[in-house]
Amino acid sequence: MDALSISDLHKVYNSGFIALKGVTFDVKEGDFFGLLGPNGAGKTTTIGILTSLVTKTKGTVTIFGIDIDKDFPAAKRLIGVVPQEYNFSIFEKVIDIVTQQAGYYGMEKDHAYANAEKYLKKLGLWEKRHSPARELSGGMKRRLMIARGLIHEPRLLILDEPTAGVDVELRRGMWDFLTELNEKGTTIILTTHYLEEAEQLCKQIAIINHGQIIVNTSKKALLRKLNKETFIFETKEPVIELPPLGESHFRIQEETTVEITIDKHLSLNAIFAHLNRHNITVESMRNKSNRLEELFMELVEQ
């Protein structure tokens, strides 16, 4: 079954701005789905329609087979949403913010408290449960938003830029939590500007640009379209000059740091052999940026 099915979705604002131009995609139950795109591409408008914050102009949306135009309350009970912006009172206690959300779904108090304890512990917030939200760090507030979105244990969790402003260590901890949640059966839709995050987490990826889906495929199939990759090589010996090899491009950043952009038809083994022929020993190598980011830039600039 599809957790989400969107067909021919349009949104035209009163100003005349066309935000969505026939967006169509499906999300399979159990998937970890990435919806990517630059600012203003239509990601947040799409999510707004799914959550009734934005009224669509045209098109159909079904959530686990329920048409949101026919029975939105039933569809909404199946969704948990973590928006970009904090939308809770910073003066309320953490435990109250989470359990009050449960009340909107008709959960009994004991059930709500048990779920709040479960998710606050998993997200490292249990010790802060009696603290007002204003005392939390930015990363803790993000995790609080996730706990609140999960309080009614939705079948579909929608995360709109969930790790914005979170440091690297906390971000990776959240990745582990979300991966575990998905493996236990929760369908997740993620929008993010951290393309490393999409490459790490998502199985299926759609890219939206100017209100239209320009790519919708598996992550593996998408990465196979990548025409080039850029690596940073740290060398033992200083590099003064280095002749190019095929379609590769070499740029010496510092004496012992070389940036090499490699065409997809050229193997890393060929690059290492080329460096060896010029008596250059590689001590370490890393990607300049993640592969999905390079591909994303290629696609949106077309």
C-alpha positions as CSV (number, residue, x, y, z in Angstrom):
1,M,0.0,0.0,0.0
2,D,1.1,3.6,-0.6
3,A,1.5,5.6,2.6
4,L,1.1,8.7,0.5
5,S,-0.2,9.3,-3.0
6,I,-0.1,12.8,-4.6
7,S,-1.5,13.3,-8.1
8,D,-1.5,16.5,-10.3
9,L,-1.1,18.8,-7.3
10,H,-1.3,22.5,-8.1
11,K,-1.1,25.6,-5.9
12,V,-1.7,29.1,-7.1
13,Y,-1.6,31.8,-4.4
14,N,-3.9,34.9,-4.5
15,S,-0.9,37.0,-5.6
16,G,-0.7,34.9,-8.8
17,F,2.4,33.0,-7.7
18,I,2.4,29.4,-8.9
19,A,4.0,27.3,-6.2
20,L,3.1,23.8,-7.5
21,K,2.7,22.8,-11.1
22,G,1.2,19.3,-11.3
23,V,3.3,17.6,-8.6
24,T,2.8,13.8,-8.7
25,F,4.6,11.1,-6.6
26,D,3.9,8.1,-4.4
27,V,5.5,7.0,-1.1
28,K,5.4,3.3,-0.4
29,E,4.5,2.2,3.2
30,G,7.7,1.6,5.1
31,D,9.8,3.9,2.9
32,F,12.3,6.5,4.0
33,F,11.6,9.1,1.3
34,G,13.6,12.3,0.6
35,L,11.9,15.4,-0.9
36,L,14.7,17.7,-1.9
37,G,14.9,21.1,-3.6
38,P,16.2,24.6,-3.3
39,N,14.5,27.3,-1.3
40,G,11.2,28.2,-2.9
41,A,11.0,25.0,-4.9
42,G,7.7,23.9,-3.4
43,K,8.7,21.5,-0.6
44,T,7.0,23.4,2.3
45,T,3.9,24.2,0.2
46,T,3.5,20.5,-0.5
47,I,3.8,19.6,3.2
48,G,1.4,22.4,4.1
49,I,-1.2,20.9,1.8
50,L,-0.7,17.4,3.5
51,T,-1.2,18.9,6.9
52,S,-4.1,21.3,6.0
53,L,-2.1,24.5,6.6
54,V,-2.3,25.3,2.8
55,T,-5.3,24.9,0.6
56,K,-4.5,23.2,-2.7
57,T,-5.8,24.7,-5.9
58,K,-6.1,21.3,-7.7
59,G,-5.1,17.7,-7.4
60,T,-5.7,14.7,-5.1
61,V,-3.9,13.5,-2.0
62,T,-4.5,10.2,-0.2
63,I,-2.9,9.0,3.0
64,F,-3.0,5.2,3.4
65,G,-5.9,5.2,0.9
66,I,-7.8,8.0,2.7
67,D,-8.6,11.0,0.5
68,I,-7.9,14.2,2.5
69,D,-10.8,16.0,0.8
70,K,-13.3,13.3,2.0
71,D,-12.1,12.5,5.5
72,F,-9.2,14.7,6.6
73,P,-9.6,14.0,10.4
74,A,-9.1,10.2,9.7
75,A,-6.1,10.9,7.5
76,K,-4.6,13.4,10.0
77,R,-4.6,10.8,12.8
78,L,-2.1,8.7,10.7
79,I,0.4,11.6,10.3
80,G,3.0,13.1,12.6
81,V,4.5,16.4,11.5
82,V,7.8,18.0,12.6
83,P,7.8,21.5,11.0
84,Q,10.7,23.8,10.3
85,E,9.9,26.4,12.9
86,Y,9.3,25.9,16.6
87,N,5.6,26.2,17.3
88,F,5.2,25.5,21.0
89,S,5.2,27.9,24.0
90,I,8.7,28.2,25.3
91,F,7.2,28.8,28.8
92,E,5.5,25.4,29.0
93,K,7.3,22.4,30.5
94,V,8.7,19.8,28.1
95,I,6.4,17.0,29.4
96,D,3.3,19.2,29.0
97,I,4.2,20.2,25.4
98,V,4.3,16.5,24.5
99,T,1.3,15.2,26.4
100,Q,-1.0,18.1,25.4
101,Q,-0.4,17.2,21.8
102,A,-1.6,13.7,22.6
103,G,-4.9,15.2,23.7
104,Y,-5.6,16.4,20.1
105,Y,-5.7,12.7,19.1
106,G,-8.0,11.6,22.0
107,M,-5.3,9.7,23.8
108,E,-6.0,8.9,27.5
109,K,-3.7,10.6,30.0
110,D,-1.8,7.4,31.1
111,H,-1.2,6.3,27.5
112,A,0.0,9.8,26.6
113,Y,2.4,9.9,29.6
114,A,3.8,6.4,28.8
115,N,4.5,7.4,25.2
116,A,6.0,10.7,26.3
117,E,8.3,8.9,28.6
118,K,9.3,6.4,25.8
119,Y,10.2,9.1,23.2
120,L,11.7,11.7,25.6
121,K,14.0,9.0,26.8
122,K,14.9,7.8,23.3
123,L,15.7,11.4,22.4
124,G,17.7,12.3,25.5
125,L,15.1,14.7,27.0
126,W,13.7,12.8,29.9
127,E,15.8,14.5,32.5
128,K,14.5,17.9,31.1
129,R,10.9,16.9,31.3
130,H,10.0,19.4,34.0
131,S,12.0,22.2,32.5
132,P,10.4,25.0,30.5
133,A,11.2,24.8,26.8
134,R,13.0,28.2,26.9
135,E,15.8,26.5,28.9
136,L,16.5,23.9,26.1
137,S,19.3,24.3,23.6
138,G,18.5,24.5,19.9
139,G,19.2,20.9,19.4
140,M,17.0,19.9,22.3
141,K,14.1,21.9,21.0
142,R,14.5,20.1,17.6
143,R,14.3,16.8,19.4
144,L,11.3,18.0,21.4
145,M,9.5,18.7,18.2
146,I,10.2,15.1,17.0
147,A,8.9,13.7,20.3
148,R,5.8,15.7,20.0
149,G,5.3,14.6,16.4
150,L,5.6,10.9,17.5
151,I,3.4,11.1,20.6
152,H,0.4,9.4,18.9
153,E,2.7,6.9,17.1
154,P,1.7,7.9,13.5
155,R,2.2,5.5,10.6
156,L,3.6,8.4,8.5
157,L,6.1,10.9,10.0
158,I,6.9,14.1,8.0
159,L,10.1,15.9,8.9
160,D,10.6,19.4,7.4
161,E,14.3,20.3,7.9
162,P,14.5,18.4,11.2
163,T,18.2,18.9,11.9
164,A,18.6,22.6,10.9
165,G,20.9,24.3,13.4
166,V,21.8,21.0,15.1
167,D,25.5,20.3,15.6
168,V,27.2,17.3,13.9
169,E,27.1,15.0,16.9
170,L,23.5,15.6,17.7
171,R,22.6,15.3,14.0
172,R,24.1,11.9,13.7
173,G,22.4,10.8,16.9
174,M,19.1,11.8,15.4
175,W,20.0,9.9,12.2
176,D,20.4,6.7,14.2
177,F,17.0,7.3,16.0
178,L,15.2,8.0,12.7
179,T,16.8,4.9,11.0
180,E,15.7,2.7,13.9
181,L,12.1,4.2,13.8
182,N,11.9,3.5,10.0
183,E,13.2,0.0,10.4
184,K,10.4,-0.7,12.9
185,G,7.8,0.3,10.3
186,T,7.2,4.0,10.4
187,T,7.1,5.6,6.9
188,I,9.2,8.8,6.9
189,I,9.2,11.7,4.5
190,L,12.2,14.0,4.9
191,T,12.9,17.4,3.5
192,T,16.4,18.7,4.1
193,H,19.1,21.0,2.9
194,Y,21.8,18.7,4.3
195,L,22.2,16.5,1.2
196,E,24.6,14.3,3.2
197,E,21.5,13.6,5.4
198,A,19.4,12.4,2.4
199,E,22.3,10.2,1.1
200,Q,22.7,8.7,4.5
201,L,19.0,8.1,5.3
202,C,16.8,7.9,2.3
203,K,15.9,5.0,0.0
204,Q,13.8,6.9,-2.5
205,I,14.4,10.5,-3.5
206,A,12.3,13.1,-5.4
207,I,13.8,16.4,-6.4
208,I,11.4,19.4,-6.8
209,N,12.4,22.6,-8.6
210,H,10.1,25.5,-9.6
211,G,7.1,23.6,-8.4
212,Q,7.7,20.5,-10.5
213,I,9.2,17.1,-9.8
214,I,12.3,16.8,-11.9
215,V,13.6,13.4,-10.5
216,N,11.8,10.6,-8.7
217,T,13.8,7.4,-8.3
218,S,15.8,5.3,-5.9
219,K,18.9,6.8,-4.2
220,K,21.0,4.1,-5.9
221,A,19.6,4.9,-9.4
222,L,20.0,8.6,-8.8
223,L,23.7,8.3,-7.8
224,R,24.4,6.3,-10.9
225,K,23.6,9.4,-12.9
226,L,26.4,11.3,-11.3
227,N,28.8,12.3,-14.1
228,K,31.7,13.4,-11.8
229,E,33.0,13.4,-8.3
230,T,35.6,15.6,-6.6
231,F,38.1,14.3,-4.2
232,I,40.7,16.0,-2.0
233,F,44.0,14.1,-1.9
234,E,46.6,14.8,0.9
235,T,50.1,13.8,-0.4
236,K,53.4,13.0,1.3
237,E,55.5,15.0,-1.2
238,P,54.8,18.6,-2.3
239,V,53.1,18.7,-5.6
240,I,54.4,21.4,-8.0
241,E,52.6,20.4,-11.1
242,L,50.5,17.5,-12.3
243,P,49.5,16.7,-15.9
244,P,45.8,16.0,-16.4
245,L,44.5,12.4,-17.0
246,G,41.7,12.0,-19.5
247,E,38.7,14.1,-18.5
248,S,39.9,14.5,-14.9
249,H,40.7,18.0,-13.6
250,F,43.6,18.7,-11.2
251,R,43.9,21.7,-8.9
252,I,46.7,22.2,-6.4
253,Q,45.3,23.8,-3.3
254,E,48.4,23.7,-1.2
255,E,51.8,22.0,-1.6
256,T,50.5,18.7,-0.3
257,T,46.8,19.1,-1.1
258,V,45.4,18.3,-4.5
259,E,41.7,18.6,-5.6
260,I,40.9,16.2,-8.4
261,T,37.5,16.1,-10.2
262,I,37.0,12.7,-11.8
263,D,34.8,11.8,-14.7
264,K,32.5,8.8,-14.0
265,H,34.3,6.8,-16.7
266,L,37.6,7.1,-14.9
267,S,38.4,4.8,-12.0
268,L,40.1,5.9,-8.8
269,N,42.7,3.2,-9.5
270,A,43.7,5.0,-12.7
271,I,44.1,8.2,-10.6
272,F,46.3,6.5,-8.1
273,A,48.4,4.9,-10.9
274,H,48.8,8.4,-12.5
275,L,50.0,9.8,-9.2
276,N,52.4,7.0,-8.6
277,R,53.9,7.5,-12.1
278,H,54.7,11.0,-11.0
279,N,56.2,9.8,-7.7
280,I,53.4,11.2,-5.6
281,T,52.4,9.2,-2.5
282,V,48.8,9.6,-1.2
283,E,48.4,9.8,2.5
284,S,44.7,10.3,2.7
285,M,41.7,11.0,0.5
286,R,38.2,12.3,1.1
287,N,35.2,13.6,-0.9
288,K,35.1,17.3,-1.3
289,S,31.3,17.2,-1.0
290,N,28.9,14.3,-0.9
291,R,27.9,12.7,-4.2
292,L,24.2,13.7,-3.9
293,E,25.1,17.3,-3.5
294,E,27.1,17.3,-6.7
295,L,24.3,15.6,-8.6
296,F,21.7,17.9,-7.1
297,M,23.6,20.9,-8.4
298,E,23.8,19.4,-11.9
299,L,20.1,18.8,-12.0
300,V,18.8,22.1,-10.7
301,E,21.1,24.1,-13.0
302,Q,19.8,22.4,-16.1
